[in-house]
Structures are given as C-alpha cells and as structure tokens.
Amino acid sequence: MNKNGDIIIIEDDPDDRFMLEEVFTILDFPNPRKYFEDGAAALEYLENTTDLPFLILSDLNMPRLGGLELRKRLHTDARLNLRCIPYLFFSTSVDQNAVIDAYSMSAQGFFVKPVQFEDLKDTIKLIVNYWKKCAAPNNF
C-alpha cells in the first residue's frame, strides 16, 4: 500500500463525484484523486499503470462493469492483488446480499454513502485516516 498514492474513486454519478471532491478538498488530504465513471475504465487504468494507488473507493452499481465484478477481477488477478490496494465499497444502495458478496471477495470495507455533507466528510476522514495508519505487507 502506497500511503502517498492516488485515491481511485469509481463513481458514475457526477453529483456524487462533485461532492466527494469537495470533501477531499476541504479535508486537505495530499493524495491526488483519480475518478472513473465505471469499473471497466478503472480496470483498464489499473492493468496498465505502474502507479501504486493508496486505496480504491468503488460504487456498487455502475454501467459496463459494476463494483462487485471489478473487485472479483482485481482479487483474482495475482499481479494486481499483490499490490495490496485496499478496496472499499462506497454505495447508496446496500442490501445484505451485496455486503456478503463484497466481503466474500475480500473487500476491506462496505460503506453507505451518507446523505448529509458533514456525515460524508466524517466518513471520508475516518476511512482515509484508518488506512493511513494501517500496515500492509508491502509497507516494509
């Protein structure tokens, strides 16, 4: 895990992308953000980049390639899996089966997007601070 790397945000809703960027700007985390509208675009980037992102925040339901399918592909790709990039679901839609599916593919978290801006800010702050303090196999 590269604690100074990019935060990959996979979100198809432009309003949610705008709100997330507002939160990251206010919180002043130094990590650059890269936004992707769907899992297919994010997968293409991750397969072809030499960059080591800090973490991935992924929506669940997206066109072309949804969050669960993307997680499955990343988890089963030995080269990408060795990069130890935390994969967190961040979605407005949540049901027990989706959460079970996410954790069965070794997702490192499943968060429901808060509706209120302050709650969104608190959640993002909690997520980033947690992963900044967390050790990973490739941190040493």
C-alpha positions in Angstrom: 0.0 0.0 0.0 1.4 3.4 -1.0 0.1 5.8 1.6 1.0 8.7 -0.7 -0.6 7.2 -3.8 -3.7 8.2 -5.6 -7.1 7.6 -4.3 -9.1 5.8 -7.0 -12.8 6.8 -7.0 -15.1 4.8 -9.2 -18.4 6.6 -9.3 -20.8 7.0 -12.2 -22.9 9.8 -10.7 -21.4 13.3 -11.5 -23.1 14.9 -8.4 -21.5 12.3 -6.1 -18.1 12.8 -7.8 -18.5 16.6 -7.2 -19.5 16.1 -3.6 -16.6 13.7 -3.0 -14.1 16.1 -4.5 -15.5 18.9 -2.3 -15.0 16.7 0.8 -11.4 15.8 -0.2 -10.6 19.4 -0.9 -11.9 20.5 2.5 -10.1 17.7 4.3 -6.9 18.7 2.5 -5.5 15.1 2.2 -2.4 15.3 0.0 -3.3 12.2 -2.0 -4.3 13.0 -5.6 -7.7 11.6 -6.7 -8.4 9.8 -10.0 -12.1 9.5 -10.9 -13.5 6.8 -13.2 -17.1 6.5 -14.4 -17.2 2.7 -14.3 -15.3 -0.4 -13.4 -14.1 -1.1 -16.9 -12.3 2.3 -17.1 -10.7 1.7 -13.7 -9.7 -1.8 -14.6 -8.0 -0.6 -17.7 -6.1 2.0 -15.8 -5.0 -0.4 -13.0 -3.9 -3.0 -15.5 -1.8 -0.5 -17.4 -0.3 1.8 -14.8 2.9 1.5 -12.9 1.4 3.8 -10.2 0.6 2.3 -6.9 -2.7 3.8 -5.6 -3.4 4.3 -2.0 -6.9 3.0 -2.0 -10.0 2.4 -4.1 -13.5 3.7 -3.3 -15.9 2.0 -5.6 -19.6 2.4 -6.2 -21.6 -0.9 -6.4 -23.9 -0.4 -9.4 -22.3 1.1 -12.5 -22.6 0.7 -16.3 -20.3 -1.7 -18.2 -18.6 -3.2 -15.2 -20.0 -3.0 -11.7 -18.2 -2.8 -8.4 -18.6 -6.4 -7.5 -17.3 -7.7 -10.8 -14.4 -5.3 -10.7 -13.5 -6.4 -7.2 -13.6 -10.0 -8.4 -11.3 -9.3 -11.3 -8.8 -7.5 -9.1 -8.9 -10.1 -6.4 -8.3 -13.0 -8.9 -5.5 -11.2 -10.8 -2.3 -12.2 -9.0 -0.3 -9.2 -10.2 -2.9 -6.7 -9.2 -3.8 -8.5 -5.9 -0.1 -8.3 -4.8 -0.2 -4.5 -5.0 -2.3 -4.6 -1.7 -4.6 -1.7 -2.6 -7.5 -1.5 -0.1 -10.8 -1.9 -2.0 -13.8 -0.3 -0.3 -17.3 -0.2 -1.5 -19.0 3.2 -1.1 -22.5 3.0 -2.3 -26.0 4.4 -1.8 -27.6 1.0 -2.5 -27.0 -1.6 0.1 -28.5 -4.9 0.9 -27.4 -7.9 2.9 -26.5 -10.0 -0.2 -24.3 -7.2 -1.7 -22.4 -6.9 1.6 -22.0 -10.6 1.8 -20.8 -10.7 -1.8 -18.4 -7.9 -1.2 -16.8 -9.5 1.8 -16.6 -12.9 0.2 -14.3 -11.3 -2.4 -12.1 -9.8 0.4 -13.3 -6.3 0.2 -11.8 -4.3 3.0 -15.0 -2.3 3.8 -18.5 -1.5 2.7 -19.8 2.0 3.5 -23.2 3.5 2.8 -22.8 7.0 1.3 -24.2 9.5 3.8 -26.8 11.9 2.5 -25.6 14.9 4.6 -22.4 16.6 3.6 -21.0 16.7 7.2 -21.6 13.0 7.5 -19.9 12.3 4.2 -16.9 14.4 5.3 -16.7 12.5 8.6 -16.9 9.1 6.8 -14.2 10.0 4.3 -12.0 11.3 7.1 -12.4 8.1 9.1 -11.7 5.9 6.0 -8.5 7.8 5.0 -7.1 8.2 8.5 -7.7 4.5 9.2 -5.8 3.4 6.1 -3.0 5.9 6.7 -2.3 4.2 10.0 -2.8 0.6 8.8 0.2 -1.6 8.0 0.3 -3.7 4.8 2.7 -6.4 3.6 4.3 -4.1 1.1 4.9 -1.2 3.6 8.1 -2.5 5.0 
